[in-house]
Amino acid sequence: MFTISQLLLQYIALIIKDKPQQRRKLDTHSAEIYIRSNYIEISYYQEAGGYISLHLAIQDLLQQGRLESITSAKSNGRQPELKSSYWIIPHRIESTWDTLQMLKMSDRLQLHKYRLQPNLQSAEEWQRIERVYQFLQERDKREWVTREERALELFQAEKWLSSELGLQFLRRLGLSLADLKAKVYGEPFVYWPRPGVPLSEAKQVLIVENLSMFHTCKRALEQGIDLLGLIPDAIIYGEGKKIEASLPFYQEIFNQSIIQLYYAGDIDPEGWSIYARLRAKFPEYPLQLAASIYGCMAELARIPFQFITGQQSNEIHFITILQEFELATNISEQALAIIKQCWTSQVRIPQEVITIETLQRVMGDS
């Protein structure tokens, strides 16, 4: 069985575990509760010395300089008296890294956090820093690669730069992935070019959020049915949020001759936010809502039939959507009213409300 003094040290170790170099408080009442909980019965705690032993253990730590009195702390009202709380004095750790070597690397790296926190100065961390410093010296001669490729090269673990440890390491050094000539590449998207139109001559591209809509639009164009006023030269399957990472691939697949990108997703908060984030992330892209498709979805549904579950509603994103719709000339006031009602009533209209049959019917009636 541990002594009360040993259990007190154990409790202090738990308090400072996450931030050993920061001054933390020891609450004497909580300390006693912790110590007592380690004895099967209260009588065992008393046999070990009880409160008197706790008092002596705290006094010893005060004399050793491991605890410090807090002037403003109240008495615990017991005899012999203790303060209700004390400062835990961090154990000083001496620097183990060569000061001259750290100074040498400071021309490319920020090492002040390692000077302030010697506990971070491990041999393994120094090896990482040396590899990064060597890379930065020859950076201009190196090619851009994926994040995982660079992580494997520098740290022998392809996932390391995407881990929290890896991100903290970069932040401490004042670096970004770009400094290591590493990029996070999204997966290329699925796309379908309209027959007869070379990709190099594409002028209009439609991005749809869902797979069903992708195939419906493809079938409609194959049958010579335009998509509610749109005749895109290619259709991109966005795969929900995945398009936020993969959209830059369109510049590789097509070219700068594209004059317009249209987006159509579900009528729900997530669909609106995907589009809003795309606009914010890629302001240079000619992207706008496929208003006529949203108008058709709203009017086909009439009474939205699915309650929203598990989605975050971003009011700013929706205001952005409304502003764009209100400038559009190819969506009716009735459809816009239904879209607003979906937002306030927390219901949604999925893209699957449009099928090849509904397109045939709607375009046949027009």
C-alpha positions as semicolon CSV with decimal commas, in nm:
position;residue;x (nm);y (nm);z (nm)
1;M;0,000;0,000;0,000
2;F;0,131;0,346;-0,089
3;T;0,197;0,596;0,189
4;I;0,002;0,921;0,206
5;S;0,313;1,109;0,093
6;Q;0,349;0,885;-0,213
7;L;-0,020;0,921;-0,300
8;L;0,008;1,300;-0,274
9;L;0,297;1,298;-0,522
10;Q;0,093;1,067;-0,746
11;Y;-0,198;1,312;-0,738
12;I;0,030;1,607;-0,821
13;A;0,172;1,411;-1,115
14;L;-0,182;1,367;-1,250
15;I;-0,248;1,741;-1,223
16;I;0,063;1,844;-1,414
17;K;0,065;1,553;-1,659
18;D;-0,050;1,746;-1,968
19;K;0,147;2,068;-1,900
20;P;0,441;1,986;-1,671
21;Q;0,608;2,324;-1,726
22;Q;0,304;2,534;-1,631
23;R;0,231;2,636;-1,272
24;R;-0,086;2,462;-1,156
25;K;-0,289;2,465;-0,834
26;L;-0,314;2,187;-0,578
27;D;-0,651;2,186;-0,402
28;T;-0,595;2,030;-0,059
29;H;-0,954;1,907;-0,021
30;S;-0,943;1,733;-0,361
31;A;-0,603;1,589;-0,276
32;E;-0,738;1,433;0,042
33;I;-1,036;1,286;-0,141
34;Y;-0,801;1,130;-0,397
35;I;-0,575;0,986;-0,125
36;R;-0,866;0,847;0,077
37;S;-1,012;0,684;-0,237
38;N;-0,697;0,475;-0,264
39;Y;-0,765;0,309;0,071
40;I;-1,027;0,036;0,084
41;E;-1,177;0,174;0,406
42;I;-1,156;0,507;0,586
43;S;-1,000;0,328;0,884
44;Y;-0,704;0,231;0,666
45;Y;-0,654;0,598;0,577
46;Q;-0,654;0,686;0,946
47;E;-0,409;0,405;1,023
48;A;-0,175;0,550;0,758
49;G;-0,172;0,879;0,947
50;G;-0,480;1,044;0,799
51;Y;-0,496;1,421;0,784
52;I;-0,187;1,463;1,006
53;S;0,026;1,273;0,753
54;L;-0,123;1,478;0,468
55;H;-0,031;1,798;0,658
56;L;0,326;1,675;0,708
57;A;0,358;1,571;0,341
58;I;0,248;1,915;0,224
59;Q;0,486;2,086;0,467
60;D;0,773;1,874;0,333
61;L;0,693;1,977;-0,026
62;L;0,677;2,342;0,079
63;Q;1,025;2,312;0,233
64;Q;1,157;2,140;-0,081
65;G;1,022;2,423;-0,297
66;R;0,789;2,193;-0,488
67;L;0,484;2,372;-0,349
68;E;0,435;2,742;-0,279
69;S;0,177;2,913;-0,057
70;I;-0,089;3,125;-0,224
71;T;-0,127;3,442;-0,019
72;S;-0,491;3,491;-0,113
73;A;-0,588;3,128;-0,044
74;K;-0,817;3,078;0,255
75;S;-0,753;2,845;0,547
76;N;-0,906;2,502;0,526
77;G;-1,041;2,553;0,881
78;R;-0,879;2,242;1,023
79;Q;-0,607;2,176;1,276
80;P;-0,324;2,172;1,203
81;E;-0,407;2,436;0,946
82;L;-0,345;2,411;0,575
83;K;-0,422;2,654;0,294
84;S;-0,716;2,556;0,077
85;S;-0,477;2,552;-0,221
86;Y;-0,108;2,581;-0,313
87;W;0,092;2,648;-0,626
88;I;0,264;2,346;-0,775
89;I;0,611;2,464;-0,882
90;P;0,716;2,314;-1,217
91;H;1,025;2,098;-1,204
92;R;1,298;2,280;-1,394
93;I;1,431;2,086;-1,690
94;E;1,771;2,189;-1,823
95;S;1,828;2,231;-2,195
96;T;1,999;1,931;-2,353
97;W;2,042;2,057;-2,710
98;D;2,357;2,228;-2,834
99;T;2,297;2,604;-2,818
100;L;2,527;2,676;-3,112
101;Q;2,348;2,421;-3,332
102;M;2,010;2,570;-3,241
103;L;2,142;2,916;-3,327
104;K;2,272;2,790;-3,661
105;M;1,930;2,653;-3,758
106;S;1,747;2,966;-3,647
107;D;1,807;3,123;-3,989
108;R;1,533;2,899;-4,130
109;L;1,346;2,765;-3,828
110;Q;1,176;2,913;-3,523
111;L;1,325;2,732;-3,223
112;H;1,226;2,965;-2,938
113;K;0,951;2,729;-2,816
114;Y;1,211;2,457;-2,768
115;R;1,425;2,698;-2,564
116;L;1,125;2,785;-2,345
117;Q;1,017;2,420;-2,309
118;P;1,328;2,202;-2,267
119;N;1,100;1,904;-2,203
120;L;1,042;1,901;-2,581
121;Q;1,415;1,856;-2,644
122;S;1,430;1,487;-2,721
123;A;1,683;1,316;-2,944
124;E;1,405;1,204;-3,178
125;E;1,273;1,562;-3,212
126;W;1,622;1,693;-3,291
127;Q;1,658;1,435;-3,569
128;R;1,329;1,554;-3,721
129;I;1,448;1,912;-3,705
130;E;1,779;1,825;-3,871
131;R;1,599;1,651;-4,160
132;V;1,365;1,947;-4,209
133;Y;1,653;2,196;-4,198
134;Q;1,847;1,998;-4,457
135;F;1,539;1,990;-4,681
136;L;1,488;2,367;-4,652
137;Q;1,846;2,426;-4,760
138;E;1,777;2,253;-5,091
139;R;1,408;2,343;-5,117
140;D;1,441;2,545;-5,438
141;K;1,574;2,241;-5,621
142;R;1,296;2,010;-5,501
143;E;0,963;1,926;-5,666
144;W;0,614;1,960;-5,516
145;V;0,484;1,626;-5,386
146;T;0,191;1,501;-5,182
147;R;0,181;1,549;-4,807
148;E;0,212;1,174;-4,754
149;E;0,514;1,142;-4,983
150;R;0,699;1,422;-4,801
151;A;0,607;1,280;-4,461
152;L;0,748;0,941;-4,557
153;E;1,068;1,100;-4,687
154;L;1,134;1,320;-4,383
155;F;0,975;1,127;-4,097
156;Q;0,949;0,764;-4,220
157;A;0,572;0,769;-4,162
158;E;0,342;0,873;-4,445
159;K;0,058;0,982;-4,213
160;W;0,273;1,186;-3,974
161;L;0,216;1,530;-4,128
162;S;-0,160;1,478;-4,115
163;S;-0,149;1,380;-3,745
164;E;-0,189;1,626;-3,458
165;L;0,171;1,557;-3,352
166;G;0,293;1,645;-3,699
167;L;0,083;1,961;-3,718
168;Q;0,209;2,073;-3,375
169;F;0,567;2,010;-3,490
170;L;0,521;2,236;-3,792
171;R;0,354;2,508;-3,584
172;R;0,639;2,507;-3,333
173;L;0,891;2,557;-3,615
174;G;0,679;2,826;-3,782
175;L;0,637;2,615;-4,095
176;S;0,351;2,515;-4,324
177;L;0,311;2,228;-4,569
178;A;0,396;2,473;-4,846
179;D;0,738;2,533;-4,688
180;L;0,803;2,161;-4,733
181;K;0,672;2,177;-5,091
182;A;0,392;1,937;-4,994
183;K;0,028;1,952;-5,097
184;V;-0,295;1,782;-4,995
185;Y;-0,436;1,657;-5,323
186;G;-0,801;1,566;-5,348
187;E;-0,916;1,262;-5,543
188;P;-1,001;1,334;-5,908
189;F;-1,373;1,358;-5,962
190;V;-1,591;1,148;-6,193
191;Y;-1,703;1,341;-6,500
192;W;-1,887;1,278;-6,827
193;P;-1,824;1,485;-7,142
194;R;-2,117;1,548;-7,373
195;P;-2,061;1,357;-7,699
196;G;-1,941;1,572;-7,986
197;V;-1,780;1,842;-7,769
198;P;-1,402;1,815;-7,718
199;L;-1,298;1,883;-7,360
200;S;-1,065;2,155;-7,485
201;E;-1,367;2,342;-7,622
202;A;-1,597;2,300;-7,322
203;K;-1,774;2,625;-7,233
204;Q;-2,025;2,514;-6,972
205;V;-1,990;2,251;-6,697
206;L;-2,248;2,135;-6,443
207;I;-2,146;1,997;-6,102
208;V;-2,411;1,786;-5,927
209;E;-2,392;1,673;-5,565
210;N;-2,540;1,324;-5,594
211;L;-2,476;1,016;-5,809
212;S;-2,841;0,966;-5,907
213;M;-2,858;1,322;-6,043
214;F;-2,533;1,266;-6,232
215;H;-2,679;0,968;-6,418
216;T;-3,015;1,141;-6,475
217;C;-2,845;1,443;-6,633
218;K;-2,625;1,216;-6,844
219;R;-2,925;1,020;-6,975
220;A;-3,119;1,338;-7,049
221;L;-2,837;1,487;-7,257
222;E;-2,794;1,156;-7,440
223;Q;-3,164;1,175;-7,528
224;G;-3,130;1,533;-7,649
225;I;-3,317;1,678;-7,348
226;D;-3,165;1,995;-7,211
227;L;-3,134;2,034;-6,835
228;L;-3,398;2,299;-6,769
229;G;-3,228;2,556;-6,988
230;L;-2,875;2,425;-6,938
231;I;-2,686;2,228;-7,200
232;P;-2,354;2,159;-7,027
233;D;-2,058;2,031;-7,223
234;A;-1,967;1,810;-6,929
235;I;-2,115;1,691;-6,600
236;I;-1,909;1,647;-6,282
237;Y;-2,019;1,417;-6,000
238;G;-1,935;1,617;-5,688
239;E;-1,974;1,334;-5,434
240;G;-2,108;1,566;-5,166
241;K;-1,832;1,743;-4,974
242;K;-1,558;1,566;-5,172
243;I;-1,584;1,827;-5,448
244;E;-1,435;2,084;-5,208
245;A;-1,099;1,908;-5,237
246;S;-1,124;1,778;-5,593
247;L;-1,256;2,084;-5,780
248;P;-0,907;2,212;-5,879
249;F;-0,875;1,905;-6,104
250;Y;-1,118;2,065;-6,349
251;Q;-0,836;2,291;-6,469
252;E;-0,631;1,986;-6,559
253;I;-0,918;1,801;-6,728
254;F;-1,060;2,096;-6,919
255;N;-0,880;2,423;-6,975
256;Q;-0,910;2,795;-6,917
257;S;-1,161;2,829;-7,201
258;I;-1,447;2,727;-6,966
259;I;-1,667;3,032;-6,921
260;Q;-1,909;2,896;-6,663
261;L;-1,935;2,637;-6,387
262;Y;-2,281;2,561;-6,249
263;Y;-2,354;2,383;-5,921
264;A;-2,666;2,193;-5,817
265;G;-2,704;2,015;-5,484
266;D;-2,973;1,915;-5,239
267;I;-3,202;2,180;-5,096
268;D;-3,076;2,152;-4,740
269;P;-2,818;2,323;-4,513
270;E;-2,537;2,088;-4,611
271;G;-2,598;2,144;-4,982
272;W;-2,599;2,522;-4,935
273;S;-2,281;2,509;-4,727
274;I;-2,094;2,298;-4,982
275;Y;-2,162;2,562;-5,246
276;A;-2,083;2,855;-5,013
277;R;-1,751;2,699;-4,914
278;L;-1,663;2,636;-5,279
279;R;-1,727;3,002;-5,360
280;A;-1,517;3,114;-5,062
281;K;-1,233;2,870;-5,130
282;F;-1,216;2,927;-5,506
283;P;-1,323;3,288;-5,567
284;E;-1,135;3,288;-5,899
285;Y;-1,355;3,011;-6,043
286;P;-1,660;3,112;-6,255
287;L;-1,906;2,929;-6,029
288;Q;-2,276;2,992;-5,979
289;L;-2,592;2,808;-5,876
290;A;-2,792;2,622;-6,140
291;A;-3,100;2,820;-6,042
292;S;-3,336;2,654;-6,292
293;I;-3,259;2,309;-6,148
294;Y;-3,327;2,428;-5,792
295;G;-3,649;2,588;-5,913
296;C;-3,762;2,260;-6,068
297;M;-3,676;2,066;-5,752
298;A;-3,879;2,307;-5,538
299;E;-4,183;2,303;-5,764
300;L;-4,179;1,927;-5,811
301;A;-4,170;1,865;-5,438
302;R;-4,428;2,132;-5,352
303;I;-4,449;1,998;-4,996
304;P;-4,094;1,905;-4,886
305;F;-4,096;1,555;-4,749
306;Q;-3,779;1,496;-4,546
307;F;-3,692;1,644;-4,208
308;I;-3,330;1,751;-4,168
309;T;-3,124;1,535;-3,934
310;G;-2,757;1,563;-3,840
311;Q;-2,684;1,880;-4,038
312;Q;-2,553;2,215;-3,916
313;S;-2,745;2,520;-4,040
314;N;-2,521;2,811;-4,136
315;E;-2,732;3,128;-4,160
316;I;-2,460;3,325;-4,338
317;H;-2,430;3,057;-4,607
318;F;-2,806;3,062;-4,664
319;I;-2,815;3,441;-4,691
320;T;-2,545;3,414;-4,959
321;I;-2,759;3,159;-5,144
322;L;-3,070;3,378;-5,130
323;Q;-2,880;3,680;-5,259
324;E;-2,770;3,482;-5,564
325;F;-3,116;3,337;-5,626
326;E;-3,277;3,681;-5,603
327;L;-3,054;3,801;-5,887
328;A;-3,138;3,500;-6,105
329;T;-3,401;3,533;-6,378
330;N;-3,464;3,159;-6,427
331;I;-3,624;3,071;-6,091
332;S;-3,981;3,160;-6,003
333;E;-4,093;3,351;-5,695
334;Q;-4,302;3,047;-5,601
335;A;-3,996;2,819;-5,610
336;L;-3,793;3,070;-5,411
337;A;-4,069;3,087;-5,150
338;I;-4,060;2,705;-5,117
339;I;-3,681;2,713;-5,071
340;K;-3,718;2,974;-4,794
341;Q;-3,991;2,766;-4,631
342;C;-3,764;2,460;-4,632
343;W;-3,507;2,658;-4,435
344;T;-3,749;2,790;-4,174
345;S;-3,934;2,458;-4,138
346;Q;-3,612;2,252;-4,122
347;V;-3,708;2,021;-4,406
348;R;-3,517;1,929;-4,718
349;I;-3,563;1,836;-5,083
350;P;-3,305;1,587;-5,217
351;Q;-3,189;1,603;-5,578
352;E;-3,348;1,265;-5,642
353;V;-3,683;1,441;-5,682
354;I;-3,565;1,501;-6,040
355;T;-3,563;1,179;-6,246
356;I;-3,535;1,115;-6,618
357;E;-3,915;1,083;-6,624
358;T;-3,976;1,416;-6,453
359;L;-3,728;1,584;-6,689
360;Q;-3,903;1,432;-6,991
361;R;-4,237;1,552;-6,859
362;V;-4,124;1,902;-6,760
363;M;-3,935;1,964;-7,085
364;G;-4,220;1,813;-7,286
365;D;-4,467;2,058;-7,129
366;S;-4,243;2,359;-7,189
